[in-house]
Amino acid sequence: MGLALQQAKKILGNTNGNPAVGCVITQNGSMISAAHTSFNGRPHAEVNALKLIPKNLKNSKLYVTLEPCSHYGKTPPCIKEIIKKKIKKVYFSVFDPDIRSFNKSTKTLKKNKIYVNVGLNNKKIKEFYKSYFLYKNTNFPFVTAKLAISKDYFMINKKKKWITNVYSRSRVHLMRSLHDCIITSSTTIINDNPLFTCRIAGIEDRTPPIIILDRNLRLSHKLNIIKKRNSKQIIIFYNNFNRKKINILKDLGISAYKIPLNNNGNLDLKRVLIKAKKLSFSRIFLESGIKLSKSFLKMNLVNHLNIFISNDKLKRIGDDNIGSFLKKYLKNKKAKVEKVNLFNEKLISYKIK
């Protein structure tokens, strides 16, 4: 089951609203197949693993991280293929919260004389599926926020583009690849002119779509995010309607949705997340400046917080100090220093909720 979990981790954030699932098949004490859910969610992990083995699978054991699906959707149910291939035993770790499948596979498999075991590695795999459970059981997607700060808590270096080193920034590219959407603000896009892509060899195609909060439709089509992002989806959430700009965005292949304002005259962030979920985004990566980041944190909309801390103090060349806010916000919250080599820089993670 541990190997099945490793398979699932390979495709996390790239299954288009479906769960990232890993599957391993053994026969006579040896592993004979391993697979995960396909990019964009189909085929499922079990079908991929079964297809890898042309020989007879009679008396084999199948280990899968999530309960096999038992309903007809865009594809036939996985349990149908498991039964057809004469798998002898099925082990899965957690039940699928999707009401079409929840606790339904066991009865069918047992009726076909297949042994079923539930709960292997349950604690670790339940934690892995935290974002999927939230997506299925609430109105909101799972939100991971990223902050990059100096040793003295500044978020902006007035003399340099970046706060952290190349190793920390590469880690951020990897984090992007594990999410199915980035949320940022038009202010960040205008000030920094970023690409928000995954610029690491092998995962360039995993750059997620991006939602830009642009209340007044300020963005220019000359910005990098629009000029150089190729085919990756760009979505604008706005409030003040401007027909000319909406038509320009449409011509550029950019979707735009009107979002209500909150009492402070800003886009309602709860409505932002609800709309993101309706667009099938389940794992959000928040990359923005101090204002939007603090708003998400204050409203308790962040599930996981990653803070990259450089080894330098900026003092007078620093701007946007988040120190007092963070110290108060993170009081009594459990931290984990990630064991990654960032060459004198730290990555600290907080499970907020």
N, C-alpha and C positions, 0 to 999 in steps of 0.2 A: 504494500500500500504506500510505503514511502517512495518507491520508484514511480508509482502512479501519480503521486503528488508532484514529483519533479517534472513529470510530463505536463501536468496541468499548468504549472508555473510558466512553462515555455510560451503559452498562448494567452496568458492573462492580459486583459484589456484589449483583446483583438478578436472578440467573438460576437460583436454586434448585438449586445443585449442578452445573448445566451451565456450560460455558465462556461467557464474554462474547466474542462474535465480531462483527467488523465486515466489511461487504462493500460493494464499489463496482463498478459496471458501466460500461464505456466503449464507445463506438461512434464510429468515424471520428474518433478523437482527442479526443472530448468525453465528459465524465462525464454519464451519463444516469440513474443511480440510485445511491442510497446508503442503507444500512439496517444495523441491528444486531439481535442476538438479542432476542426479545420479553421483556417482564417475566415472570419465573418460568420462563424457559428455552425457550418454544416460542410460535410457530414460530421456526425458526432464521434466522440473518441472510441466508443465500443465498435462501431462499424469500421472505423479506420484500422483498429487493431485486428479485427477479425479478417479483414481483406488482405492484410499483410501475410497471412499464413495460408498457402494453397493446400497443405496436407490436411488429413483428417484431424479434427479437433476433439474427437470423442475422449471423454474422461479428463479434459483440460479444466483448469481453474481460471476464472476471470476476476481480476481485482480492478475496481473502478472507484474513483473518489466520491462520486455522487450517484444517487439512486438512478438506475437506467430508466429512460423514458418509456412510457407504456401507452402513449396516445399517438394518434395520427395527426401530424401537422403538415409542414412542407415536405417531410420525409416520413417513412414508416417508423413505428416504434422500435427502439433498439432491442427490446426483449424478444421481439419476433425473430431477429437475426441470431440472438443468443440461443434461442430454442432450436432454430433451424440447424445451427452448427453443432448441436449436441454437447454444449458445455455442461460439465458435470456439477461444478460448484461456482457460485457467484458470491463475491465479497464486495460490499460497498460500505462506505464510511458514514455518510449522512443522507437523510431523506431530502428529496428535492422539494422546496417550498412551493413550487409551481402546482397549483391546485389540480392541473390536468394529470399530474404524475404522483403527487404526494401519497406515499404508502400504498401504491397500487401494484408495483412490480412484483413484490414478494409473493402475493397470492397466486398470480399467474405463473410465476416461475416454479413455485412449489407444486402447483397442479400438474406441471409438466415434469415432475420428479427431479427438479433441480434444487440442490441444497443451497440455502441462502443464509449468509452471515452478515449482520449489520453492526457497524460501530468500530471497526479497526482504525486505529490512529485518529479517533474521533475528535479529540481536543484540538490537535494541530490543524486538521482539515476544516473543522468548523471555523477556526480563526481565518483560514484562507478564504472561505466563502462568506466572510462578513459583508463584503460589498454586495455580493449577489443576494444574500438574505435581505439586506436593507432595501435593495432595488425592488425585490418582489413583495416585501411586506409593508412598505411605507410609500409616501408620495415623493420621496427624494432619492437621488442617486448618492453614492458614496463620494465624499470629497476629501482629497488629499491636498493640503496647502504646503507650498514650498516657500521658505524665506532664505535669503542669502544676506548675511550681516557681517560687519566687522567685529573685531574683538570688543570694541566699545559700542556695539549695537547700532551702528549707522547702516542704512540700506542703500545709500548713494555715496559714491566717491566722486567729488567734484572735478578731479583731475584725470580719472581713468574710467573706462566704460564698465569694467567689472569689479565687483567686490572680492570674489573668490578666484582661486586658481583654475587652471585648465582641467585638473583632475576632478575637482568638485563640479565643474560645469559639464564634464562628460557624464558624471553620475546623474545629473539632471536629465540629460538626453535619454539615458537608460530608463529613468523614472517616467518620462513622457511616453515611452514605448509600452508601458504597462497600464496605460489609461486609454479610454476610448474618446476622450474629449479634453481639451484645454479651455479654461475660462480665464480671460484677462480683461483689461479695460482699454478703452480708446486712448486714455492718457498714457498708459504704458506703451502702447503701439506708436503713438505720435512722438513721445519723448525718446524712446530707445530704438525705434525702427527695427525690431527683432524679426527673426524668421520663425522661431518656435518649431523647429524641426528636430528630427533625431539624426544627428550628424555623427553616427558611429557606424563603421563598416559592418554590414550584415543586417542592420535594423533600420536603414534609411526608409524602407517602405512602411514602417510602422509609425510614421508621424501621424498623430491623431488629428481629427477635425478640430477646429477652434471656434469657440463662441466669444465674440468681442462685445462687451457692454458699451454701447455708444449711444447714450441717451439722445444726443442732438445731431446724430449722423455727421460727425466731424471728419471722419476718415477720408484720406485722399487715396485715389487709385494708384498713386505713384509710390506708395509705401512698399517696403520689401514683402510684407505679409501677403500683399495682393499680387505684386509683380513676379515674385520668385517662388511661390509656394506650389506651383504646378497644379495638379489635379486635386489636391487635398481640399476637403470641404471647408468653406468659411461661412460662418453664420453671424449675422449682426442682430443684437437685441437693442431696440431703440424705443423712444417714446414720442418725441416730437416729429410728426410726419412731414416729409418733404418729398413730394412726388418725383421731382427731377432726380434727386439723389437715389431714391428707391429704384427708378428705372435704370440708372447707371449701374447700380449694384446688380440688378437682374441681368443686364447685358454682360456683366463680368462673371455670371454664374454664381453670384453670392445670394444666399437666402437672407431675408430680413423679417423679423417678427416684432410686433409691438408688445411691450411689457408695461404693466401699470407702474405708477410711482408709489413710493412709500410716503409716510408723513413728512419726511425730510426733503422731498423733492428728487430723490434718487430712484433708480430702478429698484423695484421690490425684489430682493434677493431670493426670497422664498418662491416667488412666482418664477424667477429665473431658473431655479433648480427644478421646479415642477415641469416647466416647459422643456428643460433639457432631458428630463426623464421621458416625456412624451415623444421626444425625438429619438428615443431608444439609447440614450447615453446612460450608462450605469456606473462608470468610474470617472470622476472629474479630477483633473489636475489643475489646481488654482495657482497661476503664476502671475503675480501682479505687484503693484507698488503698495506703499504703506496704507493708503486710504481704503482700498478695496479689501486688502488682506485683513485689516483690523475690523472692517464691517462684517466680514464672514465670521471671524472669530468671536466678536461681540454677540452676534446673533446665534451662536452655538450651531453653526452650519458646517463646521469642519469636523471630520471624523479622525483624521490622522494629520499630524503636523511634522514636517521635516525642516530642520533648521541647519543650514550650512554656515559654519562660523570660521572666518578667516583668522589667520594668526597675526594680523596687523591692526593697530589702533589708528584710526583716521584723524581723530581730534578735529582741528579746524577745517580740514578738507572734507569732512563728512557732512552728510545731510540726511534728513528723515530718520531721526533717532527713534527707535521703537523700544528702547530699553525699559523705561518705566512701565509701559503697557505690558510688555512680555513678562516682566518679573511679577507683576500682579496677576496676570492671566494664568501663568504656569505654576503658581503657588499650589502645592499639594498634588500636582499632576506628575505621574510616574514617567521618568525619562529613560531612554535606552541609547547609549552611545554606540552607533553602528561601527562594527569592526571592519572598516574598509580603509585602504591606504590612499589618503588624500594629501599626503606630503605636508604634514604639520597643520592641516585643517581638520575640523571636526564635523561630523554629521550626527546630530542628535534627533531622535524620533520620539514623538509623543502620541500615544493612543488616547485621543481625547474622549471618544465615546464609541 
